[in-house]
Amino acid sequence: MDKLLQILSELHPDIDFETQDKLIDGMILDSFDIVTLISEISEVFDVTISAEHIIPDNFNSARALYALIQQLEDEE
């Protein structure tokens, strides 16, 4: 989780990603942020986030995103 929080804080250092749960719904992350996140996550965690996983529920909080990463790691 620490690696993910670091990636997120590099995008938006002013956001508390440990408590924020409306990253998409609150328009904190935009489409460019999502593309950047997917690329960074792929590189750091060695997982592939496919189009079917790119939904607001998976990106609204760091916890949800980390759960997705763990799920993808388990599948590989």
C-alpha positions as CSV (number, residue, x, y, z in Angstrom):
1,M,0.0,0.0,0.0
2,D,2.9,2.4,0.7
3,K,4.1,2.2,-2.9
4,L,0.6,3.0,-4.1
5,L,0.3,5.9,-1.8
6,Q,3.6,7.2,-3.0
7,I,2.5,7.0,-6.6
8,L,-0.7,8.8,-5.8
9,S,1.0,11.5,-3.7
10,E,3.3,12.2,-6.6
11,L,0.3,13.0,-8.7
12,H,-1.4,15.2,-6.1
13,P,0.7,16.0,-3.1
14,D,-2.1,18.1,-1.5
15,I,-4.6,15.2,-1.2
16,D,-4.8,12.8,1.8
17,F,-5.1,9.5,-0.1
18,E,-5.4,7.5,3.0
19,T,-8.8,9.0,3.9
20,Q,-10.1,10.3,0.5
21,D,-12.8,8.0,-1.0
22,K,-14.2,10.2,-3.8
23,L,-11.1,10.4,-6.1
24,I,-13.3,10.0,-9.2
25,D,-16.7,11.1,-8.0
26,G,-15.1,14.3,-6.4
27,M,-13.1,14.9,-9.7
28,I,-9.8,14.8,-7.9
29,L,-8.4,12.4,-10.5
30,D,-8.9,13.1,-14.2
31,S,-8.4,10.9,-17.2
32,F,-4.7,11.8,-17.6
33,D,-4.2,10.9,-13.9
34,I,-5.9,7.5,-14.5
35,V,-3.6,6.8,-17.5
36,T,-0.6,7.8,-15.5
37,L,-1.7,5.6,-12.6
38,I,-2.3,2.6,-14.7
39,S,1.2,3.0,-16.2
40,E,2.9,3.5,-12.9
41,I,1.0,0.6,-11.3
42,S,1.9,-1.7,-14.2
43,E,5.6,-0.8,-13.8
44,V,5.8,-1.0,-9.9
45,F,3.4,-3.9,-9.2
46,D,3.9,-5.8,-12.5
47,V,0.2,-6.2,-13.1
48,T,-2.0,-5.2,-16.1
49,I,-5.2,-3.2,-15.5
50,S,-7.4,-4.0,-18.4
51,A,-10.3,-1.9,-19.7
52,E,-12.9,-3.9,-17.8
53,H,-11.2,-2.8,-14.5
54,I,-11.2,0.9,-15.3
55,I,-14.4,1.8,-13.5
56,P,-14.9,4.5,-10.9
57,D,-15.4,2.0,-8.0
58,N,-11.8,0.7,-8.5
59,F,-10.3,4.2,-8.6
60,N,-12.4,6.2,-6.0
61,S,-10.0,5.4,-3.1
62,A,-6.5,4.1,-2.6
63,R,-8.0,1.2,-0.7
64,A,-10.1,0.2,-3.6
65,L,-7.2,0.6,-6.0
66,Y,-5.0,-1.5,-3.8
67,A,-7.6,-4.2,-3.6
68,L,-7.7,-4.3,-7.4
69,I,-3.9,-4.6,-7.5
70,Q,-4.0,-7.5,-5.0
71,Q,-6.7,-9.2,-7.0
72,L,-4.7,-8.9,-10.2
73,E,-1.5,-10.1,-8.5
74,D,-3.5,-13.2,-7.3
75,E,-4.7,-13.9,-10.8
76,E,-1.2,-13.9,-12.3
